[in-house]
């Protein structure tokens, strides 16, 4: 069976432990035989059940957080039933538990996607409504500029108006890229080559400052993944620019790439290869209060910016069946971690 199963005596001492229980917890039966169950799992609900085990008429079900032997955090679904002997007397307990970590993560992802989709659909309609009069406005001002002899303050005001309409049009274009992305044109690509190209462009861009050090610690061999090279380059560029802008006083941007193996825990959960790409800066960091909002469209902590860069990054990575996470501490910097499937 794929569920973990154990039995205990009336005091909670473990008397049996199946193979799935070993896979889920990381402990072998020999290590925990005779130990008290609630001490190994460290869950108060288990302890409370044993005080009224003989009165347990129906199985008791609850969810709890568990730390495996290797330190990995798991979400477990646990059911405790009373164990009867041949005479029908309560002789102990049966515990059945499942690893719900992936299911919980999927539920959280679905909730986030639903929220982002709702915001995206609403704003995409507004963007189209804004773009039409904006095009007319911009065109009219261009004609005025070419056919009218303006000078001094009036000329300056017209130039500001034109510049702002261009900026607004750019924001709308970025948002429509987020809300209605172009279909992926996937190819087998060397991720290291795309990262090296990004570093070269960054060092020759107007955003780059000499007081920022860039280190590319890329795994020596080629790292092949099936991606849309243009869209993935956009991801790497947006993350690089974000890092540079987070270090106005200078600092270091460290880009790393490597191939990793996610170890399965037996049964259907097999070992899987994946690529990990990280962008680490020594900048201002992200306030924990807003950390969960940074991938939302139009959310930004910058004085200038549309708040669409990271939203587009999230959408592209998601479209490639990958994931992106962020680790950050205020005044210590941020680390963006991308996981992509191997080709």
C-alpha positions as CSV (number, residue, x, y, z in Angstrom):
1,X,0.0,0.0,0.0
2,X,1.2,3.6,-0.7
3,X,-0.1,4.9,2.6
4,X,2.0,4.8,5.7
5,X,0.6,2.3,8.3
6,X,1.7,1.7,11.9
7,X,0.3,0.1,15.0
8,X,0.9,0.8,18.6
9,X,0.1,-0.6,22.0
10,X,-2.2,1.3,24.5
11,X,0.6,3.6,25.6
12,X,1.5,4.6,22.0
13,X,4.6,2.5,21.6
14,X,5.1,1.6,18.0
15,X,4.8,-2.2,17.3
16,X,4.7,-2.3,13.5
17,X,5.7,0.1,10.6
18,X,5.2,-0.7,6.9
19,X,7.5,0.1,4.0
20,X,5.5,3.2,2.9
21,X,5.7,4.6,6.4
22,X,9.5,4.3,6.2
23,X,9.5,6.1,2.8
24,X,7.4,8.9,4.0
25,X,9.1,9.5,7.4
26,X,12.7,8.6,6.4
27,X,12.9,6.3,9.5
28,X,13.4,2.5,9.4
29,X,11.3,0.4,11.6
30,X,14.3,-0.8,13.6
31,X,15.1,2.8,14.5
32,X,11.7,3.6,16.1
33,X,10.4,0.3,17.2
34,X,9.0,0.6,20.8
35,X,9.2,4.4,20.7
36,X,6.1,6.5,21.5
37,X,4.3,7.6,18.4
38,X,3.4,11.2,19.3
39,X,7.1,11.8,20.2
40,X,8.3,10.8,16.8
41,X,5.6,12.7,15.0
42,X,5.4,15.6,17.6
43,X,1.7,16.2,17.1
44,X,-0.5,17.1,20.1
45,X,-3.6,15.6,18.3
46,X,-2.0,12.1,18.6
47,X,-1.2,12.5,22.3
48,X,-4.8,13.6,23.0
49,X,-6.3,10.7,21.2
50,X,-4.5,8.1,23.4
51,X,-6.1,9.6,26.5
52,X,-9.5,8.5,25.2
53,X,-8.6,5.6,22.9
54,X,-11.0,3.1,24.4
55,X,-13.9,5.5,23.7
56,X,-12.9,6.0,20.1
57,X,-15.9,4.7,18.1
58,X,-15.1,6.1,14.7
59,X,-11.7,6.9,13.1
60,X,-10.2,10.2,14.1
61,X,-8.9,12.2,11.0
62,X,-6.7,15.3,11.0
63,X,-4.0,17.1,9.0
64,X,-0.6,18.0,10.6
65,X,2.8,19.3,9.8
66,X,5.7,16.8,10.0
67,X,9.5,17.1,9.7
68,X,11.2,14.1,8.1
69,X,14.4,12.6,9.4
70,X,16.3,14.5,6.7
71,X,14.7,17.8,7.7
72,X,12.1,18.1,4.9
73,X,8.8,19.6,5.9
74,X,5.7,17.6,5.0
75,X,2.0,18.0,5.2
76,X,0.4,14.8,6.4
77,X,-3.1,13.5,6.5
78,X,-3.5,11.1,9.5
79,X,-6.3,8.8,10.5
80,X,-6.2,7.0,13.9
81,X,-8.4,4.1,14.7
82,X,-8.6,1.8,17.8
83,X,-6.9,-1.6,17.4
84,X,-9.0,-4.5,18.7
85,X,-7.9,-8.0,19.8
86,X,-9.7,-11.3,19.3
87,X,-11.9,-10.5,22.3
88,X,-13.0,-7.2,20.9
89,X,-11.0,-5.2,23.5
90,X,-9.0,-2.2,22.6
91,X,-5.3,-3.3,22.4
92,X,-3.8,-0.2,20.9
93,X,-4.1,2.0,17.8
94,X,-3.8,1.9,14.1
95,X,-2.4,5.0,12.4
96,X,-2.7,5.5,8.6
97,X,-1.1,8.5,7.0
98,X,-0.5,10.0,3.6
99,X,2.0,12.7,2.3
100,X,-0.3,15.6,1.2
101,X,2.5,18.0,0.6
102,X,2.2,18.1,-3.2
103,X,-1.6,18.3,-3.0
104,X,-1.4,21.3,-0.6
105,X,1.1,23.0,-3.0
106,X,-1.2,22.3,-5.9
107,X,-4.2,23.8,-4.1
108,X,-2.2,26.9,-3.2
109,X,-1.0,27.2,-6.8
110,X,-4.6,26.8,-8.2
111,X,-5.9,29.5,-5.8
112,X,-3.1,31.9,-6.9
113,X,-3.7,31.1,-10.6
114,X,-7.4,31.7,-10.2
115,X,-6.8,35.1,-8.6
116,X,-4.2,36.1,-11.2
117,X,-6.5,34.9,-14.1
118,X,-9.4,37.0,-12.8
119,X,-7.3,40.1,-12.4
120,X,-5.7,39.5,-15.8
121,X,-9.0,39.1,-17.7
122,X,-10.5,42.3,-16.1
123,X,-7.4,44.4,-16.8
124,X,-6.9,43.0,-20.3
125,X,-10.3,44.4,-21.3
126,X,-9.5,47.8,-19.7
127,X,-6.2,47.9,-21.5
128,X,-7.9,47.5,-24.9
129,X,-10.4,50.2,-24.0
130,X,-7.5,52.6,-23.0
131,X,-5.4,51.8,-26.0
132,X,-7.8,53.0,-28.7
133,X,-8.2,56.6,-27.4
134,X,-4.5,56.6,-26.5
135,X,-3.6,55.9,-30.2
136,X,-5.9,58.8,-31.3
137,X,-4.4,61.1,-28.7
138,X,-0.8,60.3,-29.6
139,X,-1.5,60.6,-33.4
140,X,-3.2,64.0,-32.9
141,X,-0.2,65.3,-30.8
142,X,2.3,64.1,-33.4
143,X,0.4,66.1,-36.1
144,X,0.2,69.2,-33.9
145,X,4.0,69.0,-33.3
146,X,4.8,68.8,-37.0
147,X,2.3,71.4,-38.2
148,X,2.4,73.9,-35.3
149,X,5.3,76.3,-34.5
150,X,5.5,76.0,-30.8
151,X,8.3,77.4,-28.7
152,X,9.3,77.8,-25.1
153,X,7.0,76.3,-22.4
154,X,4.4,75.2,-24.9
155,X,6.9,73.1,-26.9
156,X,8.2,71.6,-23.7
157,X,4.7,70.7,-22.5
158,X,3.9,69.0,-25.9
159,X,7.1,67.0,-25.7
160,X,6.2,65.8,-22.1
161,X,2.7,64.8,-23.3
162,X,4.1,62.8,-26.2
163,X,6.7,61.1,-23.9
164,X,4.1,60.1,-21.4
165,X,1.7,58.7,-24.0
166,X,4.6,56.5,-25.3
167,X,5.3,55.4,-21.8
168,X,1.6,54.5,-21.2
169,X,1.5,52.6,-24.5
170,X,4.6,50.6,-23.4
171,X,2.9,49.7,-20.1
172,X,-0.2,48.6,-21.9
173,X,1.9,46.5,-24.4
174,X,3.7,44.8,-21.4
175,X,0.4,44.0,-19.8
176,X,-1.1,42.5,-22.9
177,X,2.0,40.4,-23.1
178,X,1.3,39.2,-19.6
179,X,-2.5,38.7,-20.0
180,X,-2.4,37.1,-23.5
181,X,1.0,35.6,-24.0
182,X,2.3,34.5,-27.4
183,X,2.3,30.8,-28.0
184,X,5.6,29.1,-27.0
185,X,8.0,28.2,-29.8
186,X,10.0,25.6,-27.9
187,X,13.5,24.4,-29.0
188,X,16.2,22.4,-27.4
189,X,18.4,25.1,-25.9
190,X,21.6,25.4,-23.8
191,X,20.4,27.4,-20.8
192,X,24.1,28.4,-20.1
193,X,24.3,30.0,-23.5
194,X,21.2,32.1,-22.9
195,X,22.6,33.1,-19.4
196,X,25.9,34.1,-20.9
197,X,24.1,36.2,-23.6
198,X,22.1,37.9,-20.8
199,X,25.3,38.8,-18.9
200,X,26.9,40.2,-22.0
201,X,23.8,42.4,-22.8
202,X,23.6,43.5,-19.2
203,X,27.3,44.7,-19.0
204,X,26.7,46.7,-22.2
205,X,23.3,48.2,-21.1
206,X,22.6,51.7,-19.7
207,X,21.3,50.0,-16.5
208,X,24.7,48.6,-15.7
209,X,27.0,50.4,-13.2
210,X,30.7,49.7,-12.8
211,X,30.2,49.5,-9.0
212,X,28.1,46.3,-9.5
213,X,30.1,43.0,-9.9
214,X,28.5,40.2,-12.0
215,X,29.6,36.6,-11.4
216,X,28.3,33.8,-13.6
217,X,28.9,30.5,-11.8
218,X,27.5,28.2,-14.5
219,X,27.9,24.4,-14.5
220,X,30.7,23.5,-16.9
221,X,28.7,21.2,-19.2
222,X,25.8,22.2,-21.4
223,X,22.4,22.3,-19.6
224,X,19.7,21.4,-22.2
225,X,16.1,22.2,-21.7
226,X,13.2,22.6,-24.2
227,X,12.3,26.3,-24.0
228,X,11.2,29.2,-26.1
229,X,14.6,31.0,-26.3
230,X,13.1,34.5,-26.8
231,X,10.8,34.2,-23.8
232,X,13.4,32.5,-21.6
233,X,15.9,35.3,-22.4
234,X,13.2,37.8,-21.4
235,X,12.9,36.0,-18.0
236,X,16.7,36.2,-17.5
237,X,16.8,39.8,-18.6
238,X,14.0,40.9,-16.3
239,X,15.5,39.2,-13.2
240,X,18.9,40.7,-14.0
241,X,17.6,44.2,-14.4
242,X,15.6,43.8,-11.1
243,X,18.8,42.8,-9.3
244,X,20.7,45.7,-10.7
245,X,18.0,48.2,-9.7
246,X,17.9,46.7,-6.2
247,X,21.6,47.7,-5.7
248,X,21.7,51.5,-6.3
249,X,24.8,51.8,-4.1
250,X,26.5,48.9,-5.8
251,X,26.9,45.2,-4.9
252,X,27.1,41.8,-6.5
253,X,24.9,39.8,-8.8
254,X,25.6,36.1,-8.8
255,X,24.0,33.9,-11.5
256,X,24.3,30.1,-11.1
257,X,23.0,27.1,-13.0
258,X,23.2,23.4,-12.3
259,X,21.5,20.1,-13.0
260,X,19.9,18.5,-9.9
261,X,18.1,15.3,-9.1
262,X,15.0,15.3,-7.0
263,X,15.0,12.0,-5.1
264,X,11.7,10.1,-5.1
265,X,10.5,8.2,-2.1
266,X,9.7,5.0,-3.8
267,X,6.5,3.7,-5.5
268,X,5.2,6.1,-8.1
269,X,7.5,8.9,-6.8
270,X,10.6,8.3,-9.0
271,X,13.8,10.3,-9.1
272,X,13.6,13.3,-11.5
273,X,16.2,15.5,-13.2
274,X,15.7,19.2,-13.3
275,X,17.7,22.4,-13.9
276,X,18.1,25.1,-11.2
277,X,18.9,28.7,-12.2
278,X,19.4,31.3,-9.5
279,X,19.8,35.1,-9.5
280,X,21.2,36.3,-6.2
281,X,21.8,40.0,-5.4
282,X,23.2,41.8,-2.4
283,X,20.6,44.6,-2.6
284,X,17.8,46.0,-0.5
285,X,15.9,42.8,-0.1
286,X,12.1,42.5,-0.1
287,X,9.8,43.4,2.8
288,X,8.2,40.1,4.2
289,X,4.9,41.9,4.2
290,X,4.8,42.2,0.4
291,X,6.9,39.1,-0.5
292,X,3.8,37.1,-1.5
293,X,2.6,39.9,-3.8
294,X,5.6,40.4,-6.0
295,X,4.4,38.2,-8.9
296,X,1.0,40.0,-9.1
297,X,0.5,42.3,-12.1
298,X,0.9,46.0,-11.4
299,X,2.4,45.4,-7.9
300,X,5.7,47.3,-7.5
301,X,7.9,48.7,-4.8
302,X,9.8,51.0,-7.2
303,X,9.2,54.7,-7.8
304,X,9.4,53.9,-11.5
305,X,8.1,50.8,-13.2
306,X,4.9,49.2,-14.3
307,X,4.9,46.2,-11.9
308,X,4.7,43.8,-14.8
309,X,8.2,42.5,-15.1
310,X,7.9,39.8,-12.4
311,X,4.4,39.0,-13.4
312,X,5.6,38.2,-16.9
313,X,8.5,36.2,-15.5
314,X,6.1,34.1,-13.5
315,X,3.7,33.5,-16.4
316,X,6.6,32.4,-18.8
317,X,8.1,30.0,-16.2
318,X,4.7,28.6,-15.5
319,X,4.1,28.1,-19.3
320,X,7.3,26.0,-19.4
321,X,6.1,23.7,-16.6
322,X,8.6,25.1,-14.2
323,X,8.4,27.1,-11.0
324,X,10.0,30.2,-9.5
325,X,10.5,31.0,-5.8
326,X,12.1,33.9,-4.0
327,X,14.1,34.0,-0.8
328,X,14.9,37.4,0.6
329,X,15.9,39.3,3.8
330,X,15.7,43.1,4.2
331,X,19.0,44.9,3.6
332,X,20.7,41.5,2.8
333,X,19.5,40.9,-0.7
334,X,17.2,38.5,-2.6
335,X,17.6,35.1,-4.4
336,X,15.3,34.1,-7.2
337,X,15.3,30.4,-7.8
338,X,14.0,28.9,-11.1
339,X,13.4,25.2,-11.7
340,X,13.0,23.9,-15.3
341,X,12.5,20.4,-16.6
342,X,15.4,18.9,-18.5
343,X,14.9,18.1,-22.2
